[in-house]
Structures are given as C-alpha cells and as structure tokens.
Amino acid sequence: MTWLERLREGSFRGVPVHTARRAGSGGKRLQVDSIPGEDAPVVEEFGLAPRRFTYECYVLGADYDQLRDRLLEAIEEKG
C-alpha cells in the first residue's frame, strides 16, 4: 500500500483534506518538588494541562492551490 493509499479522507470546516498523521497530548499539570531531608519527592497537581492536537494534512487535486487557500482561511477563522 502506498502512502497515498494510506491517507484518510476528511474535511475541516467544509474544506476536503487528506490526513497522514495525527497526534494529541494533554493530561494533568504537575509540579515535582524535592524537600531537604526527605527521600521521596512531593508532587502537586495543578489541574488539567491544555489539550493540543497536531495533524499532518494534504490538499490534493488539480485545484489544490484553491483548496490550500480555503483551508488557510478556515484555519484562521474565529471560533
């Protein structure tokens, strides 16, 4: 199977894209402190960390340049 065949079709705000990779992160915000005279560190929890998502997408086709411009507009749109 070629890399082109492994792409997953989707869209972002109505603009068709082909996704190659995706990743996400998040979790809890933690602070680890060492206390003099103690063998074990102290871990403090500060709530949830921001969630971050990364996508590697392609716009394909004869009109790729127009799709690219539409995708950039969609990404920069508020909301």
ZANUTOR-731208 format. One record per residue: x negated, y, z negated of N, C-alpha, C in turn. Coordinates in steps of 0.2 Angstrom, whole numbers, plus 5000, padded with zeros to 4 digits. Example, Ala and Ser with C-alpha at 12.3 -4.5 7.8 and 13.67 -1.06 7.14 Angstrom:
<rs>
493449724961493849784961493449844961493649894965493249954964493650004961
</rs>
This chain:
<rs>
499649945000500050005000499550065000499750115004499350175005499550225000499150274998499350324993499950364996500050365002500650405004501250365003501250295003501750255002501950254994501450264990501550264983501850334980501850384984502150444982502950434980503150464975503850464973504250524975504750524979505150574981505550614975505550674975505950714971506050784973506250824968506350894970506250934964506151004965506051054960506451114962507051124958507551174960507751174967507851114970508051104977507551104982506951114980506351104985506051034985506150994990505850924990505150924989504950884985504150864984504050794983503450774984503250704983502750704978502850664972502450664966501950604966501350624965500750574965500650554958500550604953500450584946500850634942500950604936501250644931500950624924500950674919500650664913501050714908501050694902501350734897500950734890501050784886500750774879501250814875501150804868501550834863501350804857501750794852501650764846501750814840501350804835501350854829500650894829500750954826500150994824499950974817499250954817498950934811498350964809498250984803497651014801497250964796496650944797496250894793495750934789495750934783495350964779494950914774494350934773493850894768493850934762493950904756493950934750493250914746492950954744492250934740492450894734492050834734492150794728492650734730493050744735493550694737493250644743493450584743493250534748493650544754494350554753494750554758494950624761495050634767495250704769495950714768496150774768496850794767497150814773497750794775498050804782498650844780498750904783499350944783499650944789500350944789500750944795501051014796501051034802501251104804501851104809502251054809502751044814502551014821502951024825502850994832502451044836501951004840501551044845501951054851501751104855502151114861502051054866502551044869502550994874502351024881501850984884501551004890501650954895501850974901501950924907501450944913501150894916500750904922500950864927501050894933501250854939500850864945500650814949500250824955500750814960500950864964501450854969501250884976501550854981501350874988502050894992501950944996502450955001502250935008502650895011502450865017502950875023502750875029503150885035502850935039503250945045503050995049503151065047503551075042503751145039503451145032502851115031502551115024502351185021502251225026502051295024502651335021503251325024503851355021504051325015503951255014504151215008503651245003503051245004502551274999502751334996502951385001503151454999503751444994504251404996504851394992504751364986504251324985504051294979503751344974503251384977502951434973503451484970503951504974504551544972504951514966505051444967505451414962505051404956504451394956504051384950503951454946503951514950503851574947504551604945505051574947505751594945505851594937506151644934506351644927506851584925506751564919507251514917507051444916
</rs>
